[in-house]
Amino acid sequence: MGGVRLEMLVKGEGRPLLLLHGMDGVEALFPLIDLLSATHTVYAPSHPGFGGSDLPRSYSTVDDLGYFYLDLLDQLDLHDVVLAGFSFGGWIAAEMLVKNNGRVALSVLGAPFGIETADRTTRRVLDIFVQDGGTLERQSQLTPAPRLDLAAMPEEVLERRVRNAEATMLFGWSPYMCNPKLRHRLHRVTVPTLVLWGEDDAIASLDYGRDYAALIPGSTFETIPECGHRIYVDRPDMAARRIGDFARGGAAVAA
């Protein structure tokens, strides 16, 4: 798109759903994609710079990614879109929502980054860049993560992991995992929005999530029990149910 080679999985039939992945790449979303594709046409791209997607030289902020995906919706001519993003992808979704061009009908943000991650006395989001890989995996999810053995990884898998890590640092290093202006723009979100948070999130605190939701007019904040930051890993079933239920305008589903 626009000269950018974009890796994107399209699966299922039904209402269009743009699904934006977190720092660990689109492959971590496969279980959730399988569940959502039963009722939606799921568009699950690798963000520019991640996985197998190109990184334009001019891209340096999550704001750039937000505009990129709005342009993608235009190019695909999608309407009445369900927008769902998790973690880093939730931040991208939020940047899209404050610029919404009318193609997005509603949104679900799963533990998004984007607003200030610390104040003068308290860090509300863990500094992921000072954690070793194994520790970060354990802190990101309750589901036991396989032991990392980089030497045994196929080269193509290792390359994807490295690209994902490099892109996360590019877009999230400074200021740390936030756009200081986003807090003052979230009042512009006009579509129904559900903010989901794992009750055991060790990356971004529940207070951070409640603050985030309070900035979005009319949004709903819900927690998921027995779930860490990677909602799509710990509770893909619940994530799919909540997205589907919210898209249908239904009531909350018990865990």
C-alpha positions as CSV (number, residue, x, y, z in Angstrom):
1,M,0.0,0.0,0.0
2,G,1.5,3.3,-1.0
3,G,4.7,1.5,-1.9
4,V,4.8,-0.3,1.5
5,R,4.8,-4.1,1.3
6,L,2.4,-5.1,4.0
7,E,2.1,-8.6,5.4
8,M,-1.5,-9.2,6.3
9,L,-3.6,-12.3,7.2
10,V,-7.3,-12.1,6.1
11,K,-9.5,-14.8,7.4
12,G,-13.2,-15.5,7.8
13,E,-16.5,-14.0,6.6
14,G,-18.7,-11.3,8.0
15,R,-18.4,-7.8,9.4
16,P,-14.9,-6.5,8.9
17,L,-12.6,-6.5,11.9
18,L,-9.2,-4.8,11.9
19,L,-7.1,-6.6,14.5
20,L,-3.8,-4.9,15.6
21,H,-1.2,-6.9,17.4
22,G,1.1,-6.2,20.3
23,M,4.9,-6.1,20.6
24,D,5.2,-9.8,20.0
25,G,3.8,-9.7,16.5
26,V,0.8,-11.0,14.6
27,E,1.7,-14.6,15.2
28,A,0.8,-14.3,18.9
29,L,-2.8,-13.5,17.8
30,F,-3.4,-16.7,15.8
31,P,-5.7,-18.3,18.4
32,L,-7.7,-15.1,18.7
33,I,-7.9,-14.8,14.9
34,D,-9.2,-18.3,14.6
35,L,-12.0,-17.5,17.1
36,L,-13.0,-14.2,15.6
37,S,-13.0,-15.4,12.1
38,A,-16.0,-17.5,12.8
39,T,-18.2,-14.4,12.8
40,H,-16.0,-11.7,11.2
41,T,-13.7,-11.1,8.3
42,V,-10.5,-10.5,10.2
43,Y,-7.8,-8.3,8.8
44,A,-4.6,-8.9,10.8
45,P,-1.6,-7.1,9.5
46,S,2.0,-6.9,10.7
47,H,2.6,-3.3,11.5
48,P,5.2,-1.5,9.3
49,G,8.6,-2.5,10.6
50,F,7.2,-5.7,12.3
51,G,7.2,-9.3,11.0
52,G,7.4,-9.2,7.2
53,S,6.2,-5.7,6.6
54,D,8.3,-2.9,5.2
55,L,9.3,0.1,7.4
56,P,9.2,3.4,5.5
57,R,12.1,5.7,6.3
58,S,9.7,8.5,7.1
59,Y,7.9,6.5,9.9
60,S,9.1,7.2,13.4
61,T,6.0,7.6,15.6
62,V,2.8,5.6,16.4
63,D,1.0,8.6,15.0
64,D,2.4,7.6,11.6
65,L,1.0,4.1,12.1
66,G,-2.4,5.5,12.9
67,Y,-2.6,7.4,9.7
68,F,-1.2,4.3,7.8
69,Y,-4.1,2.2,9.0
70,L,-6.7,4.8,8.2
71,D,-5.3,4.9,4.7
72,L,-5.5,1.1,4.6
73,L,-9.2,1.2,5.5
74,D,-9.7,3.6,2.6
75,Q,-7.8,1.5,0.2
76,L,-9.7,-1.6,1.2
77,D,-12.9,0.4,1.1
78,L,-14.1,-1.1,4.4
79,H,-17.1,0.3,6.2
80,D,-18.7,-0.4,9.6
81,V,-15.4,-1.7,10.9
82,V,-14.8,-3.2,14.3
83,L,-11.4,-2.0,15.4
84,A,-9.6,-4.1,18.0
85,G,-6.0,-3.6,19.3
86,F,-4.0,-5.1,22.1
87,S,-1.1,-3.6,24.0
88,F,1.1,-1.7,21.4
89,G,-1.7,-2.3,18.9
90,G,-4.2,-0.8,21.3
91,W,-2.1,2.4,21.3
92,I,-2.2,2.4,17.5
93,A,-6.0,2.0,17.6
94,A,-6.3,4.9,20.0
95,E,-4.3,7.1,17.6
96,M,-6.7,6.1,14.8
97,L,-9.8,6.8,16.9
98,V,-8.8,10.4,17.6
99,K,-8.6,10.9,13.8
100,N,-11.5,8.6,12.9
101,N,-12.5,9.0,9.2
102,G,-15.9,7.4,9.7
103,R,-15.1,3.9,8.6
104,V,-14.6,2.7,12.2
105,A,-18.0,1.9,14.0
106,L,-16.7,0.7,17.3
107,S,-13.5,-0.2,19.1
108,V,-12.1,-2.6,21.7
109,L,-8.8,-1.7,23.3
110,G,-7.0,-4.4,25.2
111,A,-4.5,-3.1,27.7
112,P,-3.3,-0.3,25.4
113,F,-0.3,1.9,25.9
114,G,-0.3,5.5,24.8
115,I,-0.9,7.9,27.6
116,E,1.8,8.9,30.1
117,T,3.4,5.8,31.7
118,A,4.6,7.5,34.8
119,D,4.1,10.6,37.0
120,R,6.5,12.4,39.3
121,T,6.3,9.7,42.0
122,T,5.0,6.5,40.4
123,R,5.8,4.3,37.4
124,R,2.5,2.9,36.1
125,V,3.9,0.9,33.2
126,L,6.9,-1.5,33.6
127,D,10.0,-0.5,31.7
128,I,10.2,-3.3,29.3
129,F,13.5,-2.2,27.8
130,V,15.4,-3.0,30.9
131,Q,14.0,-6.6,31.3
132,D,15.7,-9.6,29.9
133,G,13.7,-11.7,27.4
134,G,12.7,-14.5,29.7
135,T,11.7,-12.2,32.5
136,L,9.6,-10.1,30.2
137,E,7.8,-13.2,28.9
138,R,6.9,-14.3,32.4
139,Q,5.7,-10.8,33.4
140,S,3.6,-10.4,30.2
141,Q,1.4,-13.5,30.7
142,L,0.1,-16.0,33.2
143,T,0.3,-18.8,30.6
144,P,3.7,-20.6,31.0
145,A,5.9,-19.4,28.1
146,P,8.3,-21.8,26.4
147,R,11.9,-21.4,27.4
148,L,13.7,-19.1,24.9
149,D,16.5,-20.8,23.0
150,L,17.6,-18.4,20.4
151,A,20.3,-20.7,19.1
152,A,17.8,-23.3,18.2
153,M,15.3,-21.0,16.6
154,P,14.8,-21.2,12.8
155,E,16.5,-18.2,11.2
156,E,13.2,-16.8,9.8
157,V,11.6,-16.9,13.3
158,L,14.6,-15.3,14.9
159,E,14.5,-12.5,12.3
160,R,10.9,-11.8,13.0
161,R,11.5,-11.6,16.7
162,V,14.4,-9.2,16.1
163,R,12.4,-7.0,13.8
164,N,9.5,-6.9,16.3
165,A,11.9,-5.8,19.1
166,E,13.6,-3.2,16.9
167,A,10.3,-1.7,15.8
168,T,9.0,-1.6,19.3
169,M,12.1,0.3,20.4
170,L,11.8,2.7,17.4
171,F,8.2,3.6,18.2
172,G,8.2,3.3,21.9
173,W,11.7,4.3,23.2
174,S,11.3,8.0,23.8
175,P,9.0,9.2,25.2
176,Y,8.5,5.8,26.7
177,M,5.5,3.9,25.2
178,C,3.4,7.0,25.0
179,N,2.4,10.1,23.1
180,P,2.1,12.9,25.6
181,K,-0.5,14.6,23.4
182,L,-2.8,11.6,23.2
183,R,-4.3,12.2,26.7
184,H,-5.6,15.6,25.4
185,R,-7.0,14.1,22.2
186,L,-8.9,11.1,23.5
187,H,-12.0,13.3,24.1
188,R,-12.3,13.2,20.3
189,V,-13.2,9.5,20.2
190,T,-16.8,9.3,19.1
191,V,-17.4,5.6,18.6
192,P,-18.5,3.1,21.3
193,T,-15.3,1.8,23.0
194,L,-14.6,-1.1,25.3
195,V,-11.4,-1.1,27.3
196,L,-10.3,-4.5,28.5
197,W,-7.7,-5.2,31.1
198,G,-6.3,-8.3,32.7
199,E,-6.7,-8.3,36.4
200,D,-3.2,-9.7,36.8
201,D,-1.5,-7.4,34.4
202,A,2.1,-6.9,35.6
203,I,3.1,-4.6,32.7
204,A,0.5,-1.9,32.9
205,S,-1.4,-1.3,36.2
206,L,-5.2,-1.4,36.5
207,D,-5.1,2.2,37.6
208,Y,-3.4,3.1,34.4
209,G,-6.2,1.3,32.5
210,R,-9.0,3.0,34.5
211,D,-7.3,6.4,33.8
212,Y,-7.2,5.5,30.1
213,A,-10.8,4.6,29.9
214,A,-11.9,7.7,31.8
215,L,-10.4,9.8,29.1
216,I,-12.6,8.3,26.4
217,P,-16.2,9.6,26.4
218,G,-18.7,7.0,27.2
219,S,-16.3,4.1,27.2
220,T,-16.7,0.9,29.2
221,F,-13.9,-0.5,31.3
222,E,-13.9,-4.2,32.1
223,T,-11.4,-6.5,33.7
224,I,-10.7,-10.2,32.9
225,P,-9.9,-12.5,35.7
226,E,-6.9,-14.9,35.6
227,C,-5.3,-12.8,32.9
228,G,-2.1,-10.9,32.4
229,H,-1.1,-8.2,29.9
230,R,-1.3,-10.5,26.9
231,I,-5.0,-11.0,27.0
232,Y,-4.9,-12.7,23.6
233,V,-2.5,-15.4,25.1
234,D,-4.1,-15.9,28.5
235,R,-7.7,-15.6,27.6
236,P,-8.3,-15.6,23.8
237,D,-11.7,-17.1,24.4
238,M,-12.8,-14.3,26.7
239,A,-11.3,-11.7,24.4
240,A,-13.2,-13.1,21.4
241,R,-16.4,-13.3,23.4
242,R,-16.2,-9.7,24.6
243,I,-15.3,-8.4,21.2
244,G,-18.2,-10.3,19.6
245,D,-20.6,-9.4,22.3
246,F,-19.6,-5.7,22.2
247,A,-19.9,-5.6,18.4
248,R,-23.4,-7.0,18.7
249,G,-24.3,-4.5,21.4
250,G,-25.0,-7.2,23.9
251,A,-24.6,-7.2,27.7
252,A,-21.4,-8.3,29.6
253,V,-20.6,-12.0,29.5
254,A,-19.6,-13.6,32.7
255,A,-16.1,-15.1,32.9
